[in-house]
Amino acid sequence: MNFKEIFTAQLSSVLDGHMSAVAIADLMEVPKNREHGDLAFPCFRLAKAFRKSPAAIANEIAGRINDPLIEKAEAAGPYINVFFSKADASKAIMRRILTEEEYGKLSIGTGKTVVLDFSSPNIAKPFSMGHLRSTVIGNALGNLAEKCGFKTVRINHLGDWGTQFGKLITAYRKWGEPDKVKENPINELLSLYIRFHEEAEKNPGLEDEARAWFKELENGNEEAAGLWGWFREESLKEFQRIYDMLGIHFDNFNGEAFYNDKMEAVINELGAKNLLVLSDGAEVVPLTDEDLPPCLIKKSDGATLYATRDLAAAFFRKEHYQFDQSLYIVGQEQSIHFRQVKGVLKKLGCEWADLMTHVPFGLYMKEGKKMSTRKGRVILLEEVLDEAILLAKKNIEDKNPGLENRDEIARAVGIGAILFHDLKNDRMNNIEFSLEDMLTFEGETGPYLQYTNARAYSLLRKADIGPSVEKGLSDPYSWEIVKMLNIYSDKLKQAYQLLSPSVLAKYLLDLAQAFNRYYGQVRILEKDASTAERLALVRAVTIVLSDGMNTLGMSVPEQM
């Protein structure tokens, strides 16, 4: 049990049903002034039930708090302040961290399934910086869900269908060279796509040709299907290289095309329930009662849309995975779209639509402007990652030129810097992009965390005895770390429930800062009666920092 749970259990026992454990825990506070204790509980809500002043209630309850790890409980006006025994509590916590197989793991999701829809790049187009946020936020949320005990299903809903493929097939048949596409698939296909638009300005008939080829693709034309399949396969190989760099995996790549044969059933059901209305030749579901624009299901030419596919996908995922939660990690500009999809599902009687959650996020910015192009071209994520790795390598060569495995560590630091810079920000905030800021070893950065952790590992290597917990530690610097280690599982739970990896990222920064203060004030390796305990604390810090960074998707070098 952590400190909050211990104090909650004590209060629950004393209050004897006057307030639930959940309500008690929600009211509990951490005093701003350390001299006021480690935890505090306000008694205002109890005044009516006990018919006494909050101060009198606090005084009465404080005298009945009795737990081996609580040194004292005292009333301070309407508050009950508790002070934990530093030596006993630190011993219990360090022992738990050093002996538990997976410290911090929760069981709130046991037996439940979460489906995560994230990343979702368009095939035959480069993997740009614009896809990074969905990819790393989705991956971190998947890892957090697993830490909470959920089973996860990670889906990459590829953009692999639509009229752009008619354009691409047309362009390839006119100007494409197979060897060039094989050698550099994404760039070559993008060049063909751009050329199509340039040529179509001079020859509008190309647009009709493209529509005709997309129709052929929809009808199963062998040549069109073969080219589409080849473009998709080559794109996936390129994407997989990026995912391998980022250490991210998926359970399936069922994109838009996967739902082509599953949309008709949804359209038929909407028709059977008289939910479809004709509007300018198109079929829509009105959502005026939801204060939303109508959801377009079928265009006047019979073509289906994103909403039609997302409805089919929702039915498929519910049927196949029986999800308890379905998360869509997609930019905030799609908020209305997802509200429409949920609104249509509700009209169909699908109460499980409430289990679906859109997880929006802000944009990358460069000098305050939307970061989408540079000198007229897409900013490739791979180029940014490569640049970050090179900068990390230069840092290592400047500071520690004799370091072994420099390339591997530079890769971990460079990529970790990009990931952490994204995840430390509240996901709704826009992010100012700066490689230099990301890669500094000071301040709120990934390298700072990794370096702090490597410093702790270095102490363990230098020590000529191992960590051990026979007694606890009671100095104020170690106590600040112990209190932080104690709330790790709370932060994991909070980060997942708020769908906000930044909660965990900020916690890890606070822990690293507390450890660096400890390192600066305490002679950790000095030989005395507490050396083994101090090393146990250092080991506990490496366990939590490493696990937290892994949960965010970062690699954790033990040397830097």
Secondary structure, 3 states (H helix, E strand, C coil): CCHHHHHHHHHHHHHCCCCCHHHHHHHCECCCCHHHCCEEEECHHHHHHHCCCHHHHHHHHHCCCCCCCEEEEEEECCEEEEEECHHHHHHHHHHHHHHCCCCCCCCCCCCCEEEEECCCCECCCCCEHHHHHHHHHHHHHHHHHHHCCCEEEEECCCECCCCHHHHHHHHHHHHCCHHHHHHCHHHHHHHHHHHHHHHHHHCCHHHHHHHHHHHHHHCCCHHHHHHHHHHHHHHHHHHHHHHHHHCCCCCECCCHHHHHHHHHHHHHHHHHCCCCEEECCEEEECCHHHCCCCEEEECCCCCECHHHHHHHHHHHHHHHHCCCEEEECCCHHHHHHHHHHHHHHHHCCCHHHHHEEECCCCCEEECCEECCEECCEECEHHHHHHHHHHHHHHHHHHHCCCCCCHHHHHHHHHHHHHHHHHHCCCCCCCEECCHHHHHCCCCCCHHHHHHHHHHHHHHHHHCCCCCCCCCCCCCHHHHHHHHHHHCHHHHHHHHHHCCCHHHHHHHHHHHHHHHHHHHHHCCCCCCCCCHHHHHHHHHHHHHHHHHHHHHHCCCCCCCC
